[in-house]
């Protein structure tokens, strides 16, 4: 599969995670932990899509900091996402299991959606300008 097709696949999966989060936040008593998980997944997949466009073979990882470091090798503006990565990263693994269950306020979950959108906007802006 060529890099453009594969990166579009990453972006489509990322967009599906974002759409799921945006839908879930609207229901009564939303599962905010799940919303936040989808937001982390969205950010992760957008970064992986960008790296795929750059033909970078990256580790199988949920580590947003690692992915940002790889993206920064091509564009230092990715550093602007560092705080977002630090905020979203705990949602990748830690909140997924019952022994670590944490109740997440709805405003925090909405903030996670906004952060995922910020990653999307930067990645797509860079991806489209470099094709």
C-alpha positions in Angstrom: 0.0 0.0 0.0 1.4 3.4 -0.9 2.0 6.1 1.8 -0.9 8.3 0.7 -3.4 5.5 0.9 -2.1 4.3 4.2 -2.0 7.8 5.7 -5.6 8.4 4.6 -6.5 5.2 6.4 -4.9 6.5 9.6 -6.7 9.8 9.2 -10.1 8.1 8.6 -9.6 5.9 11.7 -8.7 9.1 13.7 -11.7 10.9 12.4 -13.9 8.0 13.4 -12.5 8.2 17.0 -13.2 11.9 17.0 -16.8 11.4 15.7 -17.4 8.7 18.4 -16.2 11.1 21.1 -18.3 13.9 19.9 -21.4 11.7 19.7 -20.9 10.1 23.1 -20.5 13.5 24.9 -24.0 14.4 23.8 -25.9 11.5 25.4 -27.4 11.5 28.9 -24.8 10.6 31.5 -22.0 10.2 28.9 -19.2 7.7 29.5 -16.6 10.4 29.8 -13.8 7.9 30.3 -14.6 6.4 26.9 -14.9 9.9 25.3 -11.4 10.7 26.6 -10.0 7.3 25.3 -11.3 8.1 21.8 -9.7 11.5 22.0 -6.3 10.1 22.8 -6.8 7.5 20.0 -7.7 10.3 17.6 -4.6 12.3 18.4 -2.4 9.2 18.2 -3.8 8.1 14.8 -3.4 11.6 13.3 0.2 11.7 14.3 0.8 8.2 12.9 -0.9 9.3 9.7 1.6 12.2 9.4 4.5 9.9 10.1 3.3 7.5 7.4 3.2 10.3 4.9 6.8 11.0 5.8 7.6 7.3 5.3 8.7 6.9 8.9 8.5 3.4 10.4 7.4 4.1 14.0 7.2 1.7 16.9 3.8 0.3 17.9 3.2 2.7 20.7 0.5 4.7 22.5 3.2 7.2 23.5 2.2 10.6 22.2 5.4 12.2 23.3 7.4 9.6 21.2 5.2 10.3 18.2 5.6 14.0 18.6 9.3 13.7 18.8 9.3 11.8 15.5 7.0 14.4 13.9 9.3 17.2 15.2 12.1 15.8 13.1 10.2 17.1 10.1 8.6 20.2 11.5 9.4 21.9 14.9 5.8 23.3 15.1 4.7 20.0 16.4 6.2 21.0 19.7 3.1 23.2 20.1 1.2 20.0 20.8 3.4 18.9 23.7 1.0 20.0 26.5 -1.9 18.5 24.6 0.0 15.2 24.4 0.7 15.3 28.1 -3.0 15.8 28.8 -4.3 13.1 26.5 -1.7 10.4 27.1 -3.2 9.1 30.4 -6.4 8.3 28.5 -4.6 5.7 26.3 -4.2 3.0 28.9 -4.7 4.1 32.5 -8.4 4.7 32.3 -9.3 1.6 30.3 -9.3 -0.9 33.1 -11.7 -1.1 36.1 -8.9 -1.2 38.8 -7.8 2.3 37.6 -11.3 3.7 37.0 -11.5 7.4 37.5 -14.6 9.5 37.1 -13.9 12.3 34.6 -15.9 15.5 34.7 -17.8 16.3 31.5 -15.9 19.6 31.1 -12.7 17.6 31.1 -14.0 15.3 28.5 -15.1 18.2 26.3 -11.7 19.7 26.7 -10.2 16.4 25.5 -12.3 16.7 22.4 -11.0 20.2 21.8 -7.4 19.0 22.2 -8.0 16.1 19.8 -9.3 18.7 17.3 -6.2 20.8 17.8 -4.0 17.8 16.9 -6.2 17.1 13.9 -6.0 20.7 12.6 -2.2 20.9 12.9 -1.6 17.5 11.3 -4.0 18.0 8.4 -2.6 21.5 7.8 0.9 20.2 7.6 -0.1 17.1 5.6 -2.0 19.0 2.9 0.7 21.7 2.6 3.4 19.1 2.0 1.7 16.8 -0.6 
